[in-house]
Amino acid sequence: MSSEFPVFDGHNDFLLRLLRDPARRHAIWLKGDGTGHLDLPRMRAGGFAGGFFAIYIPSPEGLGDVDALMDNPPYQLELPKPVHIDHAQNIALQMAGHLLWMERAAQGAFRICRTAQELRDCLAAGVVAALMHFEGAEPIGEDLDALYVFHAMGLRSVGPVWSRPTVFGHGVPFAYPSGPDTGDGLTGAGKDLVRLCNQLRILVDLSHLNEKGFDDVARISDAPLVATHSNAHAVTPGARNLTDRQLAVIRDSGGMVGLNFATCFLRPDGKRSADMSLEPVLQHLDHLIAHLGEDHVGFGSDFDGATVPRDISDVAGLPGLMQALRGHGYDDALLTKLAHGNWMSVLERTL
């Protein structure tokens, strides 16, 4: 793996690409067709040590002309309708199947990990590691029985919501400018979900959860609080970014935040355009480190699920990003923590 600082990443949507083009998954995954942000050859070339691979259920009705809306702030996109569990479980099983296929097809170069030790072993051996993650818990019913099934498959991280409401809680919309206080907290089923995740040692992801739901998780959970792919509201005042109060709660729990590369959550103007420098990345990292401490910040790229800055472009841009951070004054010890050390630490204390 050709990188001085192997990167473990808090979020990607690569499985969504395979869901949309299953006939070409061999070419997309193993050969790399130059599209999207991720494939196995570019991961290895860019020093991508592994990360959270999201199972996400697309909204059947779509989101409309998102690009036009999000390049003309202010904006607030309408929340999609809830998704029925039958549809969600069907899609989740397809995506889990793709992830299991990726492991087999990579012939030892890629491994789905279920424990922190397995993650450490992959990092040491240069094997790309994967954690199965739900971005939105729609495939899990109110009785929570499906959580045991998916846990047996390898599920180790669950976000109760994406943006649309679920039987567990409420997400935040794409909105700028806006705070995260956008609705009610967790439902009774949502609180039970958090408790069972704690028992099974499944990470509960705070990204996309509204403020009241965030506070409910903080009250209930006995694990470090983690937002896998979120940024600083003080720098970019969008609904999905975390306020300084929320950062303090995460810090006090011993948790962490993965910096999201999505341009609309990085740019101070809230626009989606990739035409931007890396300066906002540095601003967000400086703010997160100042409020969380250098042991509680990492990366949560949102590769293959978002528009990213042109100066990052795709996974092959990670070494250049690390060099930019070094040029900004971050020393090698801090770069190692940001790249993978902090993720390994929090996952050892969670899984």
C-alpha positions as CSV (number, residue, x, y, z in Angstrom):
1,M,0.0,0.0,0.0
2,S,1.8,3.1,-1.3
3,S,1.3,5.8,1.3
4,E,3.3,7.1,4.2
5,F,0.1,7.5,6.2
6,P,-2.4,4.7,5.4
7,V,-6.0,6.1,5.8
8,F,-8.8,4.4,7.5
9,D,-12.0,6.2,6.5
10,G,-15.3,6.7,8.3
11,H,-17.7,6.6,5.4
12,N,-18.1,5.7,1.7
13,D,-20.9,4.8,-0.6
14,F,-19.1,2.4,-3.0
15,L,-21.8,-0.3,-2.5
16,L,-24.3,2.1,-4.0
17,R,-22.3,2.2,-7.2
18,L,-22.4,-1.6,-7.4
19,L,-26.2,-1.6,-6.6
20,R,-26.8,0.7,-9.6
21,D,-24.6,-1.2,-12.0
22,P,-24.3,-4.9,-10.8
23,A,-23.5,-6.2,-14.3
24,R,-20.2,-4.3,-14.3
25,R,-19.2,-4.9,-10.7
26,H,-16.1,-7.0,-11.6
27,A,-14.8,-4.2,-13.8
28,I,-15.7,-1.5,-11.3
29,W,-14.2,-3.2,-8.3
30,L,-11.2,-5.2,-9.5
31,K,-10.0,-3.4,-12.6
32,G,-11.2,0.1,-12.0
33,D,-12.9,1.9,-14.8
34,G,-11.9,5.4,-13.9
35,T,-15.4,6.4,-12.7
36,G,-16.4,7.3,-9.2
37,H,-14.0,7.8,-6.3
38,L,-13.1,4.2,-5.3
39,D,-12.0,0.9,-6.6
40,L,-9.5,-1.7,-5.4
41,P,-6.5,-0.6,-7.6
42,R,-6.9,3.1,-6.6
43,M,-7.4,2.2,-3.0
44,R,-4.1,0.4,-2.9
45,A,-2.4,3.2,-4.9
46,G,-3.8,5.9,-2.7
47,G,-3.0,4.3,0.7
48,F,-6.6,3.6,1.5
49,A,-6.3,1.2,4.5
50,G,-10.0,0.6,4.8
51,G,-13.2,2.1,6.2
52,F,-16.9,1.9,6.8
53,F,-18.8,0.6,3.8
54,A,-22.3,2.0,3.9
55,I,-25.5,0.2,3.1
56,Y,-27.8,3.0,2.2
57,I,-31.4,2.7,0.9
58,P,-32.0,5.2,-1.9
59,S,-35.4,7.0,-1.9
60,P,-37.6,5.7,-4.7
61,E,-38.9,9.1,-5.5
62,G,-35.4,10.7,-5.8
63,L,-34.4,14.1,-4.5
64,G,-35.0,16.4,-7.4
65,D,-32.5,18.8,-9.0
66,V,-30.1,18.8,-6.1
67,D,-27.2,20.4,-7.9
68,A,-29.2,23.5,-8.9
69,L,-30.7,23.9,-5.5
70,M,-27.5,23.5,-3.5
71,D,-25.4,25.8,-5.6
72,N,-27.8,28.7,-4.9
73,P,-28.0,29.1,-1.1
74,P,-30.0,29.5,1.0
75,Y,-31.8,26.1,0.5
76,Q,-33.7,23.5,2.3
77,L,-34.5,20.3,0.5
78,E,-37.7,18.6,1.3
79,L,-37.2,15.4,3.3
80,P,-38.1,12.2,1.3
81,K,-40.9,9.9,2.5
82,P,-40.1,7.0,4.9
83,V,-39.1,3.7,3.2
84,H,-41.0,0.5,3.9
85,I,-39.1,-2.2,5.7
86,D,-39.7,-4.8,3.0
87,H,-38.2,-2.6,0.3
88,A,-35.3,-1.6,2.7
89,Q,-34.4,-5.2,3.6
90,N,-34.4,-6.3,0.0
91,I,-31.9,-3.5,-1.0
92,A,-29.8,-4.1,2.2
93,L,-29.4,-7.8,1.4
94,Q,-28.4,-7.0,-2.2
95,M,-25.7,-4.5,-0.9
96,A,-24.5,-6.9,1.8
97,G,-24.2,-9.5,-0.9
98,H,-22.0,-7.1,-3.0
99,L,-19.8,-6.5,0.0
100,L,-19.3,-10.2,0.6
101,W,-18.6,-10.8,-3.1
102,M,-16.0,-8.0,-3.0
103,E,-14.1,-9.9,-0.2
104,R,-14.2,-13.2,-2.2
105,A,-13.3,-11.6,-5.5
106,A,-10.3,-9.7,-4.1
107,Q,-8.6,-13.0,-3.1
108,G,-7.1,-11.8,0.1
109,A,-6.6,-8.2,-0.7
110,F,-9.8,-7.1,1.0
111,R,-11.4,-8.3,4.2
112,I,-14.6,-7.7,6.1
113,C,-13.7,-7.2,9.7
114,R,-15.8,-7.9,12.8
115,T,-13.3,-7.1,15.5
116,A,-10.8,-4.3,16.2
117,Q,-8.0,-7.0,16.2
118,E,-9.0,-8.0,12.7
119,L,-8.7,-4.3,11.7
120,R,-5.3,-4.1,13.2
121,D,-4.2,-7.2,11.4
122,C,-5.3,-5.9,8.1
123,L,-3.5,-2.6,8.7
124,A,-0.3,-4.4,9.5
125,A,-0.6,-6.7,6.5
126,G,-1.6,-4.1,3.9
127,V,-5.0,-5.7,3.4
128,V,-7.9,-3.2,2.8
129,A,-10.3,-3.6,5.7
130,A,-14.1,-3.1,5.6
131,L,-16.6,-2.4,8.4
132,M,-20.2,-3.1,7.3
133,H,-22.3,0.0,8.2
134,F,-26.0,1.0,7.9
135,E,-26.6,4.6,6.8
136,G,-30.1,4.7,8.1
137,A,-31.7,1.8,10.0
138,E,-34.7,1.2,7.7
139,P,-33.7,-2.5,7.2
140,I,-34.2,-3.2,10.9
141,G,-37.8,-3.5,12.2
142,E,-39.2,-2.2,15.4
143,D,-38.8,-5.6,17.0
144,L,-35.0,-5.3,16.3
145,D,-34.8,-9.0,15.4
146,A,-33.2,-8.2,12.0
147,L,-30.3,-6.5,13.9
148,Y,-29.2,-9.9,15.1
149,V,-29.2,-11.2,11.5
150,F,-27.2,-8.4,10.1
151,H,-24.8,-8.5,13.0
152,A,-24.1,-12.1,12.2
153,M,-23.4,-11.0,8.6
154,G,-20.8,-8.6,9.9
155,L,-22.7,-5.4,10.6
156,R,-20.7,-3.3,13.1
157,S,-22.0,0.3,12.7
158,V,-25.5,1.7,12.5
159,G,-26.8,5.2,11.9
160,P,-30.4,5.3,13.1
161,V,-31.3,7.7,10.3
162,W,-30.1,9.1,7.0
163,S,-32.3,12.2,6.4
164,R,-35.8,10.9,6.0
165,P,-37.7,9.8,9.2
166,T,-37.5,6.2,10.3
167,V,-39.3,4.2,13.0
168,F,-36.2,5.1,15.2
169,G,-35.9,8.8,14.8
170,H,-35.5,11.9,12.6
171,G,-32.7,13.1,10.4
172,V,-31.7,16.5,9.3
173,P,-32.4,17.9,5.8
174,F,-29.9,19.3,3.4
175,A,-30.4,22.9,4.6
176,Y,-28.2,26.0,4.6
177,P,-28.0,28.0,6.7
178,S,-29.6,25.9,9.5
179,G,-28.9,24.4,12.8
180,P,-29.4,20.7,13.6
181,D,-32.5,21.3,15.9
182,T,-35.0,20.2,13.3
183,G,-37.4,17.9,14.9
184,D,-38.2,15.3,17.6
185,G,-35.8,13.0,19.3
186,L,-35.5,9.2,19.2
187,T,-38.7,7.1,19.3
188,G,-39.0,4.4,21.9
189,A,-37.8,1.9,19.3
190,G,-34.8,4.2,18.6
191,K,-33.8,4.2,22.2
192,D,-34.1,0.4,22.3
193,L,-32.0,0.2,19.2
194,V,-29.2,2.2,20.9
195,R,-29.3,-0.1,23.9
196,L,-29.1,-3.3,21.8
197,C,-26.3,-1.8,19.7
198,N,-24.4,-1.2,22.9
199,Q,-25.0,-4.8,24.0
200,L,-23.9,-6.2,20.7
201,R,-20.9,-3.8,20.5
202,I,-22.2,-2.1,17.3
203,L,-21.2,1.5,16.9
204,V,-24.0,4.0,16.9
205,D,-23.4,6.7,14.3
206,L,-24.5,10.2,15.1
207,S,-24.0,11.6,11.5
208,H,-27.3,12.9,10.0
209,L,-29.2,12.6,13.3
210,N,-31.0,15.8,14.5
211,E,-30.0,17.5,17.7
212,K,-32.7,16.0,20.0
213,G,-31.8,12.5,18.7
214,F,-28.1,13.2,19.2
215,D,-28.9,14.2,22.9
216,D,-30.9,11.0,23.3
217,V,-28.1,8.8,22.1
218,A,-25.7,10.7,24.4
219,R,-27.9,10.0,27.4
220,I,-28.5,6.4,26.7
221,S,-25.2,5.0,25.1
222,D,-22.4,3.6,27.2
223,A,-20.0,3.7,24.2
224,P,-17.8,6.5,22.9
225,L,-20.0,8.9,20.8
226,V,-19.0,8.9,17.1
227,A,-20.0,10.9,14.1
228,T,-18.5,9.0,11.2
229,H,-18.7,11.8,8.6
230,S,-19.6,15.3,9.9
231,N,-18.0,18.7,10.0
232,A,-18.0,21.9,12.1
233,H,-21.1,24.0,12.2
234,A,-19.1,27.0,13.3
235,V,-17.2,27.0,9.9
236,T,-20.1,25.9,7.7
237,P,-23.5,26.5,9.2
238,G,-25.4,23.7,7.6
239,A,-28.0,21.5,9.3
240,R,-25.8,18.4,9.1
241,N,-22.7,19.9,10.7
242,L,-22.0,19.6,14.5
243,T,-22.3,22.6,16.8
244,D,-19.5,23.3,19.4
245,R,-21.8,22.0,22.1
246,Q,-22.2,18.7,20.3
247,L,-18.4,18.5,19.8
248,A,-17.9,19.0,23.5
249,V,-20.3,16.1,24.3
250,I,-18.5,13.8,21.8
251,R,-15.1,14.9,23.3
252,D,-16.3,14.2,26.9
253,S,-17.4,10.7,25.9
254,G,-14.0,9.8,24.4
255,G,-15.5,9.6,21.0
256,M,-14.5,11.1,17.6
257,V,-15.6,12.8,14.4
258,G,-14.6,11.9,10.9
259,L,-14.2,14.9,8.6
260,N,-16.6,14.7,5.7
261,F,-15.1,15.7,2.3
262,A,-18.5,16.7,0.8
263,T,-18.1,20.2,-0.5
264,C,-21.5,21.5,0.7
265,F,-20.4,20.6,4.3
266,L,-16.9,22.1,3.9
267,R,-17.5,25.4,2.0
268,P,-18.4,28.3,4.3
269,D,-20.9,29.4,1.6
270,G,-22.7,26.0,1.7
271,K,-22.4,25.4,-2.1
272,R,-22.0,22.0,-3.7
273,S,-19.5,23.1,-6.4
274,A,-16.1,21.2,-6.4
275,D,-14.4,24.4,-7.5
276,M,-12.7,25.1,-4.1
277,S,-9.3,25.1,-2.5
278,L,-8.3,22.9,0.4
279,E,-8.4,25.9,2.8
280,P,-11.9,25.0,4.1
281,V,-10.6,21.4,4.8
282,L,-7.9,23.0,7.0
283,Q,-10.3,25.3,8.7
284,H,-12.6,22.4,9.7
285,L,-9.8,20.3,10.9
286,D,-8.3,23.1,12.9
287,H,-11.7,23.7,14.5
288,L,-12.4,20.0,15.2
289,I,-9.0,19.5,16.7
290,A,-9.3,22.6,18.9
291,H,-12.7,21.5,20.2
292,L,-12.2,17.7,20.4
293,G,-8.5,17.3,20.9
294,E,-6.1,15.7,18.4
295,D,-7.0,12.2,19.6
296,H,-10.6,12.5,18.5
297,V,-10.6,13.5,14.8
298,G,-10.2,11.4,11.7
299,F,-11.6,11.3,8.1
300,G,-15.1,10.3,6.9
301,S,-14.7,11.0,3.2
302,D,-18.2,10.3,1.8
303,F,-16.4,9.0,-1.3
304,D,-18.9,7.8,-4.0
305,G,-21.7,9.6,-2.1
306,A,-20.8,13.2,-2.5
307,T,-19.1,15.9,-4.5
308,V,-15.6,16.3,-3.2
309,P,-13.0,19.1,-3.8
310,R,-11.2,19.0,-7.1
311,D,-7.9,19.0,-5.2
312,I,-8.8,15.7,-3.6
313,S,-10.8,14.3,-6.6
314,D,-10.8,10.7,-5.5
315,V,-9.1,8.1,-3.3
316,A,-5.8,8.6,-5.2
317,G,-5.8,12.2,-3.9
318,L,-5.3,11.1,-0.2
319,P,-1.5,11.3,-0.3
320,G,-1.7,14.8,-1.6
321,L,-4.1,15.8,1.1
322,M,-1.7,14.4,3.8
323,Q,1.1,16.5,2.3
324,A,-1.1,19.6,2.4
325,L,-1.8,18.9,6.1
326,R,1.9,18.6,6.7
327,G,2.5,21.9,4.9
328,H,-0.2,23.4,7.2
329,G,2.0,22.5,10.2
330,Y,0.6,19.1,11.3
331,D,3.5,16.9,12.4
332,D,3.9,13.2,11.6
333,A,2.4,12.1,14.9
334,L,-0.8,14.0,14.4
335,L,-1.0,12.9,10.7
336,T,-0.8,9.3,11.8
337,K,-3.6,9.9,14.4
338,L,-5.8,11.6,11.7
339,A,-5.1,8.9,9.1
340,H,-5.9,5.8,11.1
341,G,-4.7,5.9,14.7
342,N,-7.8,7.6,16.2
343,W,-10.2,5.3,14.3
344,M,-8.3,2.2,15.5
345,S,-8.4,3.6,19.1
346,V,-12.2,4.3,19.2
347,L,-13.1,1.1,17.5
348,E,-11.0,-0.9,20.0
349,R,-13.1,0.8,22.7
350,T,-16.4,0.2,20.9
351,L,-16.3,-3.2,19.1
